[in-house]
Amino acid sequence: MDNLTHSLTGLALARAGLNRFPHATLLAIIAANIPDVDMASWIQGRFQALEIHRGYAHSLICLPLMALLAVGITAAISRRRLPWLLAWMIACIGVASHLLLDWCTSYGTRLLLPFSSRWFYLDIFSLVDWIVLAVLILAWAGPFLSGLVSSEIGGSRSSGKGLAIFALLLFVFYAGFRGLMHSRVMSQLESRIYDDVLGGPAVRMAALPRAFSPFAWNAIVEGEHAYRLYQLSAFGMFDPGEGNVLYKGNWNPDFATASRTPAFRYCLYFSRFPYWQEAPGSGPEEISVVTLTDLRFGAPGESFIAVHARIDHRGEVESTSFAGQQAKR
């Protein structure tokens, strides 16, 4: 999920009882974000960041090391010696919260590296969930609001512990509710027959969360020759004949050539619903442009996961680019 959500989750965990020593709150916030240290790979470019992000730094085997790194950073910032064992245990909880939240998204994470490169995703949260953010912001702002009220009436200021525990419990309840709604939408998708709309049975499908409502979902149903893209309500009527149709292009030599480049190989590994397109090139030496899009993140032209290959007159890849940026060959 987004780093504001991770930070506020770390803060709520600290206020709920992890802040056992000075700077424990800072430690919990750093630990809840530390797996995203791999975003430093953006310096090398967007495609390199896609390859590295949610890799080893997000794996279970590296969780203790990420926690140790968070403790070291906190000690360096606070310039004081910390109770290392206790600090490390608190940091492990913060790092675990990050991995758990990323697992809940449709982007997913690679928890079992280096033993398995499988992506894990629960598809119950989008990368940013505004309801979750609202709850966590309320928990963060509670003590400040309480302090303002207390200064007016002369009462004691709240530590925010009760509100933090409430926010975390509400977060867990909301995640469970979203999981229930996801199951309901998946049941709708799985109970329909798609032979008429896809030219054959469905081979794969997914219900993907939207940011503002647990009742509204995007859905993708894949057949042998086409995709159907739907917008569904967990409690609405579903007609499989509705939705946008994206017909798959026939596999051709240009697709095969592009698929052998590092950029396309990685995107094929990353994508759950890869969609191939080919368009005429813009110059005399450029015969065509092949595009591979991951439909999880939007229709062609909208998804932020899209890689392009420019094919020259010899049928060879002239260059590849990812999201408008040159990718490695």
N, C-alpha and C positions, 0 to 999 in steps of 0.2 A: 504494500500500500504506500501512500505518499508519506513523506518524512514528517509532516506536521502530525499526522495520525500516530506515527511511531513515537514521536517526541511526547505527545500528550498522554499516550499509553504508559510510557516510562514514568512520566510525572505522576500519573494516577497510581501506578504500582508503588512508587516511593511514598506517597502520602498515605496509601492504604496500610503501610506498616514496614516497608523496606528501608525507610530512612533511619537506620539504627545508629548512625554516626554522622558527624559533620561531612558535608559534600556527598552524602549518599544519594541525594536527589539528583545532583549533577551526574553521578555515576550511572544511575538508572536511566537517565535520558540519553547519555552517550551510549550505553550498552544497547538500548532499544534501537539505536541507529547504526551501530558499528558495522553490521554486515554490509551496509551500503558503501563501505569504504571502497568497494570495487568500482564505484561510479567514477573514481579517479581516472579510469580508462577512457573517459570522454575526451581527455587530452589528446588521445590518439585518433579520435574520430567517432562518429555515431555507430558505425558498423562494429568497430572494435569493442565499443561499450556494450552493444547487444550480445556479442559473443561471450564477454566476461561476466556481465551482470547476472546476479542470482546463480552464480557458480559455486566455487569452492568456499567463498566467504559466507555463503548461505547453506552450507552443508552441515549435517549433524556432527560429523566427525571433527569439524573445525570450530564447533560451538565453544568448547573450553578455551581454545586459543583466541577466539574473538573476544571472549569475556576477559581474558588476561590482558589483551590489548586495551580494552576499555578501562580496566583498572589502571594500567600504566598511563594512559592519557589523562585520566582524572587526577592521578597523583602529580603529574607534571603541571597541570593547570592550577591545582590547589596548592602546590608547593609544600605538601606535608606528607608525612608517612601515614599510610592507611593500614588498618587491620586486614592484611592481604587475604586471608582465607575467607573471612566474612564478606569482604568487598568482592572477591571473586565469585562467591555463591550468589550474591545479589546481582552481579553482572550476568551470570549465567541465566538468571530469570529474565533479565532484560533482553538478552540476545534471543532466548527462546520465544519471547513475545513477538519479536520481529519475524522469526521463521514461521511462527503460527499464522500471523496475519498475512504474510505473503502466500502461504499455502492456501489460504481462503480465497484468493483472487483467481481470476481467469487467466492471468499472465502466468502464474505458477512459479515454482522454484525447484531446483535440483537438490533435493535433500540428501541423496545417497551417494553423491560424488565422494571419492573416486571409484566406488564399487559399481555404481550404475549411473548412467547419464539420463535416466528417465526424468521427465518433468512431472511434478505433482501439482494438481490444482483441484479445488473444491467448487469453484464457480459460484460462490455465494456473495462475494464482495467485488465491486469494481475497484479500479486503482485508487479512486477517491470516492468515499461514501459520505455524503453530506449529513446524514442522520447521525452516523458515528461521530463525525467531527463536532456536530452541535452538542452531543452529550458530553464529549471529552472537554470541549471548551467551557461548558457550564461547570464541570468539575474543577477546571483550572481557575475560573473566575470566582468561584464560590467564596473562598477565603477573603478575597479583596472586597467583594460585596458585603460580606459579613463584617469586615473591618470598618467599612463606611457606616454601616448601621450601628455597630457597637460604639463608634466614636460619637455618634449622636445621642445615644441613650445611656452611655457609660457602662455597657456590658463588656464581657470578655470576647476576644476575637477567636473565631473558629480556626482549628488547625486544618480543616478540610478533609480529615480522615473519613468521616462518615459519608460525605459526598463523593469522595474518591471510590470508596467501596461500593456505594450505590451505582456509580457510573460504570465500574467494571462489571458488576453483576448485570446491569442493564445491557452492557455490551455483549456479554455472553448470551443473555436471553435473546437479544436481537439477532445475533449470529445463528442461534438455533431456529428462530422464526424464519430467517432468510433461507436457511437450509430446508425447512419445511416447504416454503414457497417454491424453492428450486425443484424439490421432489414432485410437487404438484404439477409444475409446468412440464417437467420431463415425462410425467405420466400422460399428460395430454399428447405430447409428441409421439410417445411410444405406442399409443393406442390407435393411431391412425394408419391408414394404408396409403402409400405414396406412388403406387405403380402408375397411375394416370398422370400425375403431375411431374414425376421425375423420369418416366419411361422405364421404371423398374423399382424394386424395393429400396428402401433407405439402407445405406451401409454404415452411416455414422450420423450422430446428431448431438447437439449441445444446447443448453439454455444458459445464456450469458447475462450477468447482472447489469442493471443500469444504476446510475449514481444516486438518483433522487427518490426512488420508490422501491420497496420490496415486492410490490405487486406487478411491476412492469419489467418485462424481460425481452431481450433480443434472442432469437433462436436461429440456428442453422441446421438444416437437414441436407445431408449429402447423398446423392444417388450416383449411379455409375456414370451418367452422362450430364448431370446438372446439379446445381445447388439451389435450394430455396431459402430465402432470408425472410424471417417473420418478426413481427413485433407482437408479443403476446401479453395478456393479463392472466395472472394466476387464477382468477375467478371468472374470466370471460369465456366466450364461445370461440372455438378454434376451427377454422376452415382450412384444410391443407391446400385447397386450390387457390388461396390468396397468397400474398407475399411476392417478393421479387424473384425472378428466375435468372440464374446465371448459368448459361450453358458452357460446358467444358470444351475447350478446343481439342482437336485431334492431336495426339502426340506426333511431333515432327522432328526433323534433324536439328532445327534451331533450338527447340526446347531441350533436346538431348545435349547439344553443345553447351548451352547456358548452364544446365544442371551440373556440369562437371567443374564449374568454377568454384573457388572457395566460398564466395558470397552466396551463391545459390545452394551449395551443399549445406551450409549452415542454416539458411532460411528454411530449407526443406526439413531439416532436423527440428527446428524450433516451431514451425507452423503446424497447427492442428487441422486447418482447413485451407490448404494451399490452392490458389486459383491462378492459372496460367493465362496470359494474354500475349498476342503478337500484333504489332502495328507497323505500318510502313515507316522507314527511316526518313530523316529530314535532309539528307545530303546524298550526293552521287556515289560516295564510297560506303554509305551506311544503308544497307538493304532493309533492315528491320530492327525493331526494338522489342525485346522479350521482357515481360514483367511478371514477377511472381509476388502475389499479395496474400497475406494471412487475413482471412475474412473475419477472424475473431475481433479485429480492431476496426472494422468498418468495411464498406463496399470498396471496390476498386476506385482509386482516386481519392479516397477518404482515409484509408488505413495508414497508420504511421509505420507499419511493418510492410515495406514493399522494396524489392530489389529489382534493378533494371540491368539488362545486358544489351549492348549495341553490337549487332552482327554485321560484319562487313560483306563485301561482294564475294569473298572467298568462302563464306560460311563459317568464319572464325569470329571469336569474341574480340571486339576492338577494345571495349572497356566495360566495367560494371560500376554501378552506383547504388547507394542505399540512401533513401530519403533525400535524394538530391545531392548527396555527397559521394565523392569517388570512393569506391571500396577497393580492398586489396585484390590483386589478381590471383 
